[in-house]
Amino acid sequence: MAETRGTSLSDGRGHTRPDLLVRLASAPADYLEGACGNPALDEEGVALLLKNPNATQALLLRVGRTLRWTRSYEVKRGLVRHPRAPIPLARRFLAHLLWLALAEPPADTRLSAPLRRHAEEALKTRLLEMAEGEIVALARRASAGIVAELSGSSSPRVLAALLGNPRVRERDVVRIASGEEAPPEALRRVARHPDWGLRRAIRTALLRNRRTPVAEALHLLAGLAPSDLERVVRDEDVPRIVQVGAGRRLASERP
């Protein structure tokens, strides 16, 4: 049977709550406009609506200005995460998000670059209030800007978690490897990492860092070419004991 005008798919104004919950996440924009005038629309329905890519800026502004809907945490989160949400509106709700939700926008390339930057800055401020376990969890999934912030951490657990983050780049690991406050255990993990520990720039940073355990530094020498060993011997930033080790290895490899 054909639906009546009041409950047509293009007008969600007359649908029951169960019908709304089924359709809101994928319905066209005109249906969403009608649904916003439906008394049956509650916070759960609005959260579904905010997952719909067809929602217009005007509709998102309407949601953001309706207090009975924005009392809901999921609605706030949905407004921040919607690619069409005006930046001033989305930015207004960043402060309401828990750190786990706040970590999502910076890594979401569907969102505008300014909003991603605002979210990163808000999260950096939040780091001061977070427990170490939370920061460890964040380090495993953090965006590039947060990775750069965390790479200067003095926590071995945080730095170890960063090494497994797919967004970590060589320059981030070099910063860890050269950190003046880097804990020796973290430097040991970098040296033994199956990928990062093989990279020349990272090895050089580890060899120059006086906090790198001597045993690890001497072990790193084993993988260096003679020309690199010569550079280590001449490099005044390398600890003397490592220079001596490089010189001995170089001498043993010469015919």
C-alpha positions as CSV (number, residue, x, y, z in Angstrom):
1,M,0.0,0.0,0.0
2,A,1.3,3.4,-0.9
3,E,2.2,5.7,2.1
4,T,0.2,8.8,2.6
5,R,1.6,12.2,2.0
6,G,2.1,12.8,5.8
7,T,4.3,9.7,6.1
8,S,6.1,9.7,2.7
9,L,9.8,8.9,2.6
10,S,10.4,12.5,1.5
11,D,8.8,13.8,4.6
12,G,9.7,12.3,8.0
13,R,7.3,14.6,9.9
14,G,4.6,12.0,10.4
15,H,6.6,8.8,10.9
16,T,6.6,6.9,14.2
17,R,9.8,6.7,16.3
18,P,10.6,3.1,15.1
19,D,10.3,4.2,11.4
20,L,12.5,7.2,12.1
21,L,15.2,5.1,13.7
22,V,15.2,2.8,10.6
23,R,15.5,5.6,8.1
24,L,17.4,8.5,9.6
25,A,21.0,7.3,9.0
26,S,20.4,7.0,5.2
27,A,17.4,9.0,4.2
28,P,17.5,12.0,1.8
29,A,17.8,15.6,3.0
30,D,14.1,16.4,2.6
31,Y,13.2,13.5,4.8
32,L,15.6,14.7,7.4
33,E,14.1,18.2,7.3
34,G,10.7,16.8,7.9
35,A,12.0,14.5,10.7
36,C,13.3,17.5,12.6
37,G,9.8,18.7,13.0
38,N,8.5,15.4,14.2
39,P,7.6,15.2,17.9
40,A,8.8,11.6,17.9
41,L,12.4,12.6,17.1
42,D,14.5,12.2,20.3
43,E,18.3,12.3,21.0
44,E,18.8,8.8,19.8
45,G,17.2,9.7,16.5
46,V,19.2,12.9,16.1
47,A,22.4,10.9,16.8
48,L,21.5,8.7,13.8
49,L,20.6,11.7,11.7
50,L,24.1,13.0,12.3
51,K,25.6,9.9,10.8
52,N,23.8,10.7,7.5
53,P,26.1,12.3,4.9
54,N,22.9,13.9,3.3
55,A,22.4,16.2,6.2
56,T,22.8,19.8,5.1
57,Q,24.6,22.6,6.9
58,A,21.3,24.3,7.6
59,L,20.0,21.2,9.2
60,L,23.1,20.7,11.3
61,L,22.9,24.3,12.5
62,R,19.3,23.6,13.5
63,V,20.3,20.6,15.5
64,G,23.2,22.5,17.1
65,R,20.9,25.3,18.2
66,T,18.3,23.0,19.8
67,L,19.1,22.6,23.5
68,R,16.9,19.5,24.1
69,W,19.0,17.6,21.5
70,T,22.5,19.0,22.4
71,R,22.2,17.9,26.0
72,S,23.0,14.5,24.6
73,Y,26.7,13.5,24.5
74,E,26.3,11.5,21.3
75,V,24.6,14.5,19.6
76,K,27.6,16.7,20.5
77,R,30.0,14.0,19.2
78,G,28.0,13.6,16.0
79,L,28.0,17.4,15.3
80,V,31.8,17.4,15.7
81,R,32.3,14.4,13.4
82,H,29.9,15.4,10.6
83,P,31.9,16.6,7.5
84,R,29.3,19.3,6.7
85,A,29.1,20.8,10.1
86,P,30.1,24.5,10.1
87,I,33.5,24.9,11.8
88,P,32.3,27.4,14.5
89,L,29.5,25.0,15.4
90,A,31.7,21.9,15.6
91,R,34.4,23.7,17.4
92,R,31.9,24.8,20.1
93,F,31.3,21.2,21.1
94,L,35.0,20.0,21.1
95,A,35.4,21.0,24.8
96,H,32.5,18.7,25.7
97,L,34.1,15.5,24.3
98,L,36.0,12.9,26.3
99,W,39.6,12.4,25.2
100,L,38.8,9.2,23.3
101,A,36.2,11.0,21.1
102,L,38.4,14.1,20.9
103,A,41.2,11.9,19.4
104,E,38.9,11.0,16.4
105,P,38.6,14.3,14.5
106,P,42.4,14.9,14.0
107,A,42.7,11.6,12.1
108,D,39.5,12.0,10.1
109,T,40.5,13.3,6.7
110,R,36.8,13.9,5.8
111,L,36.8,16.9,8.2
112,S,38.2,20.3,7.4
113,A,41.9,21.0,8.2
114,P,41.1,23.9,10.6
115,L,38.7,21.7,12.7
116,R,41.3,18.9,12.9
117,R,43.8,21.4,14.1
118,H,41.4,22.8,16.7
119,A,40.8,19.2,17.9
120,E,44.5,18.5,18.2
121,E,45.1,21.7,20.2
122,A,42.2,20.8,22.5
123,L,43.6,17.3,23.0
124,K,47.1,18.6,23.7
125,T,45.7,20.8,26.5
126,R,43.8,17.7,27.8
127,L,47.0,15.7,28.0
128,L,47.9,17.5,31.3
129,E,44.8,16.0,32.9
130,M,45.1,12.5,31.5
131,A,46.4,9.4,33.4
132,E,49.4,7.6,32.0
133,G,47.3,4.6,30.9
134,E,45.0,6.9,28.9
135,I,48.0,8.6,27.2
136,V,49.4,5.1,26.4
137,A,46.1,4.2,24.7
138,L,46.1,7.5,22.9
139,A,49.7,7.0,21.7
140,R,48.6,3.9,19.8
141,R,46.1,5.8,17.7
142,A,47.1,9.4,17.8
143,S,47.2,11.7,14.8
144,A,50.5,13.2,13.5
145,G,50.3,16.4,15.6
146,I,49.7,14.4,18.8
147,V,52.4,12.0,17.9
148,A,54.9,14.9,17.7
149,E,53.7,16.1,21.1
150,L,54.1,12.6,22.7
151,S,57.4,11.8,21.2
152,G,59.0,14.0,23.8
153,S,57.5,12.0,26.6
154,S,59.7,10.6,29.4
155,S,57.3,7.6,29.9
156,P,58.7,4.3,28.5
157,R,55.1,3.0,28.2
158,V,54.0,6.0,26.1
159,L,57.1,5.9,23.8
160,A,56.7,2.1,23.4
161,A,53.1,2.6,22.4
162,L,54.1,5.2,19.8
163,L,56.3,2.8,18.0
164,G,53.3,0.8,17.1
165,N,51.2,3.7,15.8
166,P,50.8,3.5,12.0
167,R,51.0,7.3,11.8
168,V,54.4,7.5,13.3
169,R,57.1,8.7,10.9
170,E,60.9,8.4,10.9
171,R,61.3,12.0,12.1
172,D,59.2,11.1,15.2
173,V,61.3,8.1,16.1
174,V,64.5,10.2,15.5
175,R,63.1,12.7,18.1
176,I,62.6,9.8,20.6
177,A,66.0,8.4,19.9
178,S,67.7,11.7,20.4
179,G,65.7,12.9,23.4
180,E,67.8,14.2,26.3
181,E,65.1,13.0,28.8
182,A,64.3,9.7,27.0
183,P,64.3,6.8,29.4
184,P,67.0,4.1,28.5
185,E,64.3,1.4,28.3
186,A,62.5,3.3,25.5
187,L,65.8,3.8,23.7
188,R,66.5,0.0,24.0
189,R,63.1,-0.7,22.5
190,V,63.8,1.6,19.6
191,A,67.2,0.0,19.0
192,R,65.6,-3.5,18.9
193,H,62.6,-2.5,16.8
194,P,62.5,-4.7,13.7
195,D,61.9,-1.7,11.4
196,W,62.9,1.5,13.2
197,G,66.1,0.0,14.6
198,L,67.5,-0.6,11.1
199,R,67.1,2.9,9.8
200,R,70.3,4.9,9.5
201,A,69.1,8.2,10.9
202,I,67.6,6.5,13.9
203,R,70.8,4.5,14.5
204,T,72.8,7.7,14.3
205,A,70.6,9.4,16.9
206,L,70.8,6.4,19.2
207,L,74.6,6.3,19.0
208,R,74.8,10.0,19.8
209,N,72.5,9.8,22.7
210,R,74.3,9.4,26.0
211,R,71.2,7.9,27.5
212,T,71.3,4.9,25.1
213,P,72.5,1.9,27.1
214,V,76.1,1.1,26.2
215,A,75.3,-2.5,25.3
216,E,72.7,-1.4,22.8
217,A,74.9,1.2,21.3
218,L,77.7,-1.3,20.8
219,H,75.2,-3.8,19.3
220,L,74.1,-1.2,16.8
221,L,77.7,-0.8,15.5
222,A,77.5,-4.4,14.2
223,G,75.2,-3.4,11.4
224,L,77.2,-0.4,10.2
225,A,79.2,-0.2,7.0
226,P,82.9,0.8,7.4
227,S,82.2,4.3,6.1
228,D,79.5,4.7,8.8
229,L,81.9,3.4,11.5
230,E,84.4,6.0,10.4
231,R,81.8,8.7,10.9
232,V,81.1,7.4,14.4
233,V,84.8,7.5,15.3
234,R,85.0,11.1,14.1
235,D,81.7,12.3,15.6
236,E,82.4,14.3,18.7
237,D,78.7,14.0,19.8
238,V,79.1,10.2,20.2
239,P,80.1,9.0,23.7
240,R,83.8,8.1,24.0
241,I,83.1,4.4,24.8
242,V,81.0,4.1,21.6
243,Q,83.7,5.8,19.5
244,V,86.3,3.3,20.9
245,G,84.0,0.4,20.1
246,A,83.5,1.7,16.5
247,G,87.2,2.1,16.1
248,R,87.9,-1.5,17.3
249,R,85.2,-2.9,15.0
250,L,86.6,-0.9,12.1
251,A,90.1,-2.2,12.7
252,S,88.9,-5.8,12.9
253,E,87.2,-5.5,9.5
254,R,90.2,-4.1,7.7
255,P,92.4,-6.6,5.9
